[in-house]
Amino acid sequence: MRRLAFVALVALLLALLAFACAKEEEKEVEPKEMMPNPAMELTKSVENGKKLFADTTLGTNNLSCGSCHAEGGTKDGKMGEMVIPAFAGLAGKYPGYFKTPKKIMTLSQVNNFCLVMAMKGKALPADDQRLADLTAYVASVKGVSQMKVKADPKAQKTAAEALAKSVENGKALFGDKSLGTTEMTCNSCHVEGGTKTGQMGKMAIPAFANVAAKYPKFFPMAKRVMTLSQVSNFCIVNPLKGEALKWDDQKLADLSAYVASVKPAEGLD
């Protein structure tokens, strides 16, 4: 009797072991979560942004972005008596000097500025996907301007000086522990101010190179399309465990201006 009980116990244990192994095999063959296709996600973001560009509900005066920027920004537009040039290569021009508020701004900050001032609407929050989509659209436009702009040395000097100061402030912020709560800075992952390949855990982080022109784009860590300023905030909130900067915070523009200014150390791509 005891022998039969022992045999039954062994059989039960073997059955449980076989079941556990089968479950483990099932786990191994389960497909891993698919990473979205970056190009497709950017295309989707641009399409959404194009719809937002014509959306009068973003404001309160029945205007849309297309009211001032003719044919989706592909041609010169008008706001009152002021002619507005067609969009062309905007991603690479910002962060830059925006003469209406007379300060350095990111492209997404300029979009929000127009929503508030021209359309009398509410600014989109810094992490709003609509802000990324709208920025992705205007950055994608390849317009042709008929405007003949005369060089203004004084204005050019003002813009250059403002940008240089913004970059300098951004560099200081890049090494500022007070942005987070972990005693880390942006430099903790981006080696030597982002001029060399860095590391975050086991993940290698490439040196910065022509960053402004590459955004908005799909950001793998967040699995969505983001603007450069949104990525800066993502890093402040996650690795640094700090509070996101508000959409109109000058520190956000300065930090983005610095990142956009970095050129890789010699010998790196």
C-alpha positions as CSV (number, residue, x, y, z in Angstrom):
1,M,0.0,0.0,0.0
2,R,2.8,2.4,0.9
3,R,4.6,1.5,-2.3
4,L,1.5,2.3,-4.4
5,A,1.2,5.6,-2.6
6,F,4.9,6.4,-3.2
7,V,4.5,5.6,-6.9
8,A,1.4,7.8,-7.1
9,L,3.3,10.7,-5.5
10,V,6.2,10.3,-7.8
11,A,3.9,10.2,-10.8
12,L,2.1,13.4,-9.6
13,L,5.4,15.2,-9.1
14,L,6.5,14.2,-12.6
15,A,3.2,15.4,-14.1
16,L,3.6,18.8,-12.3
17,L,7.2,19.1,-13.5
18,A,6.1,18.4,-17.1
19,F,3.3,20.9,-16.8
20,A,5.7,23.6,-15.5
21,C,8.1,22.9,-18.3
22,A,5.3,23.1,-20.9
23,K,4.3,26.5,-19.5
24,E,7.9,27.7,-19.6
25,E,8.1,26.7,-23.2
26,E,4.9,28.6,-24.0
27,K,6.4,31.7,-22.4
28,E,9.5,31.4,-24.6
29,V,7.6,31.1,-27.8
30,E,5.3,34.0,-27.0
31,P,6.0,36.8,-29.5
32,K,7.8,39.7,-28.0
33,E,6.1,43.1,-28.0
34,M,6.6,44.6,-31.5
35,M,8.3,48.0,-31.6
36,P,6.3,50.4,-33.7
37,N,7.8,51.3,-37.1
38,P,9.5,54.8,-36.6
39,A,8.8,55.9,-40.2
40,M,5.2,54.9,-40.0
41,E,4.7,56.6,-36.6
42,L,6.2,59.8,-37.9
43,T,4.0,59.7,-41.0
44,K,1.0,59.2,-38.8
45,S,2.1,62.1,-36.6
46,V,2.5,64.4,-39.6
47,E,-1.0,63.4,-40.9
48,N,-2.5,64.2,-37.5
49,G,-0.6,67.5,-37.4
50,K,-1.9,68.5,-40.8
51,K,-5.5,68.0,-39.6
52,L,-4.7,70.1,-36.5
53,F,-3.3,72.8,-38.7
54,A,-6.8,73.3,-40.2
55,D,-8.6,72.9,-36.9
56,T,-10.4,76.0,-35.7
57,T,-11.3,74.5,-32.4
58,L,-7.7,75.0,-31.2
59,G,-8.6,78.7,-30.8
60,T,-11.7,80.8,-30.0
61,N,-11.9,83.2,-32.9
62,N,-12.7,80.7,-35.7
63,L,-9.1,80.9,-37.1
64,S,-6.9,78.0,-37.8
65,C,-3.1,77.9,-38.4
66,G,-4.1,77.8,-42.1
67,S,-5.8,81.2,-41.8
68,C,-2.4,82.9,-41.8
69,H,-0.1,80.3,-43.3
70,A,-1.4,79.8,-46.9
71,E,-2.1,76.4,-48.3
72,G,-0.8,74.5,-45.3
73,G,2.3,76.7,-45.0
74,T,3.5,75.8,-48.5
75,K,3.0,79.4,-49.7
76,D,3.5,82.8,-48.3
77,G,0.6,83.9,-46.0
78,K,-0.5,87.0,-44.3
79,M,-1.5,88.2,-40.8
80,G,-3.0,91.6,-41.1
81,E,-0.5,93.6,-43.1
82,M,2.4,91.3,-42.2
83,V,3.5,88.8,-44.9
84,I,4.4,85.4,-43.4
85,P,6.9,83.3,-45.4
86,A,6.2,79.8,-46.4
87,F,7.6,77.0,-44.2
88,A,10.9,75.5,-45.3
89,G,13.4,73.6,-43.2
90,L,11.8,74.8,-39.9
91,A,13.2,71.9,-37.8
92,G,16.8,73.0,-38.5
93,K,16.0,76.7,-37.8
94,Y,14.8,76.2,-34.2
95,P,15.5,76.6,-31.4
96,G,16.0,80.1,-32.7
97,Y,15.2,83.8,-32.2
98,F,11.5,84.6,-32.6
99,K,11.2,88.3,-33.0
100,T,7.6,88.8,-31.9
101,P,8.3,87.9,-28.2
102,K,12.0,88.8,-28.7
103,K,13.5,85.6,-27.3
104,I,14.8,82.1,-28.2
105,M,12.1,79.6,-28.6
106,T,11.7,75.9,-29.7
107,L,9.5,75.2,-32.7
108,S,6.8,73.7,-30.5
109,Q,6.9,76.8,-28.3
110,V,6.4,78.9,-31.4
111,N,3.4,76.8,-32.3
112,N,1.9,77.3,-28.8
113,F,2.6,81.0,-29.0
114,C,0.6,81.3,-32.2
115,L,-2.3,79.2,-30.7
116,V,-2.5,81.6,-27.8
117,M,-1.8,85.0,-29.5
118,A,-3.2,84.6,-33.1
119,M,-6.0,82.1,-32.4
120,K,-6.8,83.2,-28.8
121,G,-6.7,79.6,-27.7
122,K,-5.1,77.7,-24.8
123,A,-1.5,76.5,-25.0
124,L,-1.2,72.8,-25.4
125,P,0.6,71.1,-22.4
126,A,4.3,70.5,-22.9
127,D,3.8,66.7,-23.2
128,D,0.6,66.8,-25.3
129,Q,0.8,64.5,-28.4
130,R,-1.0,67.2,-30.4
131,L,1.8,69.5,-29.8
132,A,4.3,66.9,-31.2
133,D,2.0,66.2,-34.2
134,L,1.5,69.9,-35.1
135,T,5.2,70.4,-34.8
136,A,5.9,67.3,-36.9
137,Y,3.7,68.7,-39.6
138,V,5.1,72.2,-39.9
139,A,8.6,70.7,-39.8
140,S,7.7,68.4,-42.7
141,V,6.5,71.2,-45.0
142,K,8.7,72.1,-47.9
143,G,7.2,75.4,-49.0
144,V,8.5,77.9,-51.5
145,S,8.6,81.6,-50.5
146,Q,8.3,84.5,-53.0
147,M,9.4,87.0,-50.4
148,K,12.6,89.0,-51.0
149,V,14.0,89.6,-47.5
150,K,16.7,92.3,-47.2
151,A,19.6,91.5,-44.9
152,D,19.3,93.4,-41.6
153,P,22.7,93.3,-39.9
154,K,21.3,94.7,-36.7
155,A,18.5,92.1,-36.5
156,Q,21.0,89.3,-37.4
157,K,23.3,90.5,-34.6
158,T,20.5,90.6,-32.1
159,A,19.4,87.0,-33.0
160,A,22.9,85.6,-32.9
161,E,23.7,87.2,-29.5
162,A,20.4,85.9,-28.1
163,L,21.1,82.4,-29.4
164,A,24.6,82.4,-28.0
165,K,23.4,83.4,-24.6
166,S,20.6,80.7,-24.7
167,V,23.2,78.0,-25.6
168,E,25.4,79.2,-22.8
169,N,22.5,79.0,-20.3
170,G,21.5,75.6,-21.7
171,K,25.0,74.3,-21.2
172,A,24.9,75.3,-17.5
173,L,21.5,73.6,-17.2
174,F,23.0,70.4,-18.8
175,G,25.2,70.1,-15.7
176,D,22.6,71.2,-13.2
177,K,21.7,68.7,-10.5
178,S,18.7,70.8,-9.4
179,L,16.7,69.8,-12.5
180,G,16.2,66.4,-10.8
181,T,16.2,64.7,-7.4
182,T,18.8,61.9,-8.0
183,E,22.1,63.9,-7.9
184,M,22.3,63.1,-11.6
185,T,22.6,65.7,-14.5
186,C,22.1,65.4,-18.2
187,N,25.9,64.8,-18.3
188,S,25.5,61.6,-16.3
189,C,24.3,59.8,-19.4
190,H,25.5,62.1,-22.2
191,V,29.3,62.1,-21.8
192,E,31.2,65.4,-22.0
193,G,28.2,67.5,-22.8
194,G,26.9,65.1,-25.4
195,T,30.0,65.3,-27.5
196,K,30.9,61.6,-26.9
197,T,29.0,58.4,-26.8
198,G,27.4,57.9,-23.3
199,Q,25.7,55.2,-21.4
200,M,22.5,54.6,-19.4
201,G,22.6,51.3,-17.8
202,K,23.5,48.8,-20.6
203,M,22.2,51.1,-23.3
204,A,24.7,53.1,-25.3
205,I,23.7,56.7,-26.0
206,P,25.1,58.3,-29.2
207,A,26.8,61.7,-29.2
208,F,24.6,64.6,-30.3
209,A,24.8,65.5,-33.9
210,N,22.5,67.8,-35.8
211,V,19.8,67.0,-33.3
212,A,17.4,69.9,-34.0
213,A,16.9,68.8,-37.6
214,K,16.1,65.3,-36.5
215,Y,13.1,66.2,-34.4
216,P,10.2,65.7,-34.1
217,K,10.8,62.0,-34.6
218,F,9.9,58.6,-33.0
219,F,11.5,58.3,-29.6
220,P,11.9,54.6,-28.8
221,M,12.0,55.0,-25.0
222,A,8.5,56.6,-25.0
223,K,7.3,54.7,-28.1
224,R,5.8,57.8,-29.7
225,V,6.8,60.8,-31.8
226,M,8.2,63.7,-29.7
227,T,9.6,67.1,-30.2
228,L,13.1,67.9,-29.0
229,S,11.8,69.9,-26.0
230,Q,9.5,67.0,-25.1
231,V,12.5,64.6,-25.1
232,S,14.4,67.0,-22.9
233,N,11.4,66.9,-20.4
234,F,11.2,63.1,-20.7
235,C,14.8,62.8,-19.5
236,I,14.3,65.3,-16.7
237,V,11.2,63.4,-15.5
238,N,12.6,59.8,-15.9
239,P,16.4,59.5,-15.4
240,L,16.7,62.6,-13.3
241,K,13.3,62.1,-11.5
242,G,12.6,65.8,-11.6
243,E,9.5,67.9,-12.6
244,A,8.8,68.6,-16.3
245,L,9.5,72.2,-17.4
246,K,6.3,74.1,-18.5
247,W,5.9,74.6,-22.3
248,D,6.9,78.3,-22.1
249,D,9.8,77.9,-19.7
250,Q,12.9,79.6,-21.0
251,K,15.0,76.9,-19.5
252,L,13.3,74.4,-21.9
253,A,14.3,76.5,-24.9
254,D,17.8,77.1,-23.5
255,L,18.4,73.4,-22.8
256,S,17.1,72.5,-26.3
257,A,19.3,75.3,-27.9
258,Y,22.4,73.8,-26.2
259,V,21.6,70.2,-27.3
260,A,21.0,71.4,-30.8
261,S,24.3,73.3,-30.9
262,V,26.5,70.3,-29.9
263,K,28.9,68.9,-32.5
264,P,30.4,65.4,-31.8
265,A,34.0,65.2,-30.7
266,E,36.5,64.7,-33.5
267,G,36.4,61.1,-34.9
268,L,32.8,60.5,-34.0
269,D,29.7,60.5,-36.2
